[in-house]
Amino acid sequence: MERQSSAAVLVNTIAPLHAALFSGRCGDVDAYLRMGGVSAIDAAKCPDPKSGLCALHVAAIANKKECLRHLLNAGCDANARW
């Protein structure tokens, strides 16, 4: 089995991560990050290819305060720009 590049793993993690954030499933966020082998910081910086939104933006737009707190405590940049 060929190993995916870290960029490919990150891109494949973004859609389910953003879906979990939008739905407020903060517990799933950790699972997706562990499954993909990427850090919360890397995932938060990687924008969704369709919307251009980063993880913090998705959680903020969806008004998921617990998920926002979770991402910020994991080291995500509170000043991330869209």
N, C-alpha and C positions, 0 to 999 in steps of 0.2 A: 504494500500500500504506500503510495507516494504521499509524502508529508506536504501539507499546504504551506505556502509562505505565510509569514505573520500578517502581511497585508490582506491576503485572501481570508485568513481566519477572522481578522477584524471586520472585514466587510460582511462576511457571513454571520457575524454575531450582531451586527447593528440592527437589522430588521426585527428580530425577536426581542432584542433589548429595548428598542423603542416601543414596541407593542406592549411589553410588560410595564414600562414606565407610564405610558398613556393610560393603561388600565389600572395603575396604582398597585401592581403586584411587585412590591419592592423585594420580597423574598426571592422572586424569580430572577431579579436582576443579578444577584450574586451567583445564582446557578448558571445563567447564561455566560457570565464572565469567566467562571471557573471552567465551564465546558469548553469555551473558546480559547482558554489559556491567555486571556488578555487582561490587563489591569483596568480598573474603573477609569483611571485617568486617560489611558489610550482610547478606550471606548467613548468617553465623553468628548474627546477632541475630534473624533471621526464623524463627519456629518453624514446623514442619510443621503444616498446618491440621488434620490428623487426630490426630496424636500429641501435639502441643504441644512436641515436642523440637526443640532448636536443633542446629546442625551439631556443635558441641563435644560435646553430650550423645550424639549418635548415634555419633560416633567413640569416645567413652569407653565407652559401653555395649557396643560391638562389640569393645572392647579393641584398637583400631587405633592403636597408639602413634605410628607414623610419621605418620599422618594428623593426629593430635592435635598433634604437633610442628609439622607443616606449617601448620595453622590458627593456632596460637599465634605462630609466626614471621611470619605474614601480618598479625598485629595483633589477632586475636580476643581477647576478654576472657576471661581464665582464671577469672573470678569470675561468669560468666554463670549465671543461675538458671533453673531449670525451672519 
